[in-house]
Amino acid sequence: MNSMEIKIIKARISRKELSDIASKQFGDLVKAAVDIEKGIMALGGELHMDEEVTLIEQEGSRQEHVWGVNLYPNKSGDAFVEFDSMINLKPAVGNRSRSVDNIEIREKIQAVIGKLVSQ
C-alpha cells in the first residue's frame, strides 16, 4: 500500500478525485477525518488518527470536533459514508463506540461531506 500525503479538503472535490485517492490506497474506500466545527476534512491517511493529527496541527482543530469515517466513492445513499473509526471513541463527549452514536453529530458530519464532495 502506498502511503499518500494527507490532503486537507476545504473546497469541493469530485467523486472521481475520491475514487483516484481510493485506488491508490484501499481500493474502494477513502479514510477521512471530518472537523464538524470548521467544516473541513482530511483525506489520504493510512489511519484516521494521522488525519486527525494533521487537522489539529495544521488547522487548529479540536479533537472533540474531529470524527473518522470511511467514504466509498462508488456507492451512494447511506452506503457512501461508514461511521467506523477508532478516533470516534470519545467517552468524554459520550461516544463509547467506533461508530458515531449521536444523531446530531452524524448529521453534522454528513453535512460537511455533502458540502465538500460532489454527488
C-alpha positions in Angstrom: 0.0 0.0 0.0 1.4 3.4 -1.0 1.4 6.0 1.8 -0.1 9.2 0.4 0.2 12.7 1.5 -2.7 13.7 3.7 -4.8 16.4 2.0 -6.9 18.9 3.8 -10.1 19.5 1.9 -11.7 22.9 2.2 -13.3 23.2 -1.3 -15.5 20.8 -3.2 -13.9 17.7 -4.7 -15.4 15.3 -7.1 -16.3 11.6 -6.7 -13.7 10.9 -9.4 -11.0 12.6 -7.2 -12.2 10.4 -4.3 -12.0 7.3 -6.5 -8.5 8.2 -7.5 -7.4 8.5 -3.9 -9.2 5.2 -3.0 -7.5 3.4 -5.9 -4.0 4.4 -4.6 -4.8 3.1 -1.2 -7.5 0.8 0.0 -9.2 0.2 -3.4 -12.8 1.0 -2.7 -12.7 3.4 0.2 -11.1 6.6 1.5 -10.5 7.2 5.1 -11.5 10.7 6.2 -11.4 12.8 9.4 -14.1 15.4 9.4 -14.0 18.6 11.6 -17.6 19.4 12.2 -16.8 22.8 13.7 -14.6 24.1 10.9 -16.4 22.3 8.1 -13.3 20.8 6.6 -11.9 17.2 6.3 -8.6 15.4 5.8 -8.2 12.6 3.3 -5.5 10.2 2.3 -4.1 8.9 5.6 -3.5 5.3 6.3 -5.1 5.8 9.7 -7.9 8.2 10.7 -5.6 9.2 13.6 -3.0 10.5 11.2 -5.6 12.7 9.5 -6.9 13.8 12.9 -3.4 14.9 14.0 -2.9 16.7 10.7 -6.2 18.7 11.3 -5.2 19.5 14.8 -1.6 20.5 14.0 -2.3 22.4 10.7 -5.8 23.8 11.1 -6.1 24.1 14.9 -9.0 21.6 15.0 -10.1 20.4 18.4 -10.2 16.7 19.0 -13.8 16.6 20.2 -14.9 18.1 16.8 -13.0 15.6 14.6 -14.7 12.3 13.6 -13.5 9.5 11.5 -15.4 8.0 8.6 -14.8 5.8 5.6 -16.1 7.1 2.2 -17.0 4.7 -0.6 -16.9 6.8 -3.8 -18.6 4.2 -5.9 -21.6 3.8 -3.5 -24.5 6.1 -2.9 -27.0 7.0 -0.3 -26.3 5.6 3.2 -23.6 3.2 1.8 -21.4 6.2 0.8 -20.4 7.1 4.4 -19.4 4.5 7.0 -19.1 5.7 10.6 -16.3 3.4 11.9 -13.1 4.7 13.4 -11.0 4.3 16.5 -10.9 8.1 16.8 -14.6 8.1 17.4 -14.1 6.5 20.8 -14.7 9.7 22.8 -16.1 8.8 26.2 -15.6 12.4 27.4 -18.3 13.5 24.9 -20.4 10.4 25.4 -19.4 8.4 22.4 -18.3 4.9 23.5 -18.1 3.1 20.2 -16.2 3.2 16.9 -19.4 4.5 15.3 -21.0 7.9 15.9 -23.9 7.4 18.3 -25.2 10.9 18.5 -27.6 11.6 15.5 -26.9 15.3 15.6 -23.2 14.7 15.2 -23.8 12.2 12.4 -25.9 14.8 10.6 -23.2 17.5 11.0 -20.6 15.0 9.6 -22.8 14.3 6.6 -23.5 18.0 6.1 -19.7 18.7 5.9 -19.2 15.7 3.5 -22.2 16.9 1.4 -20.7 20.4 1.1 -17.2 19.1 0.2 -17.9 16.1 -2.1 -19.8 16.5 -5.4 -22.6 14.0 -5.7 
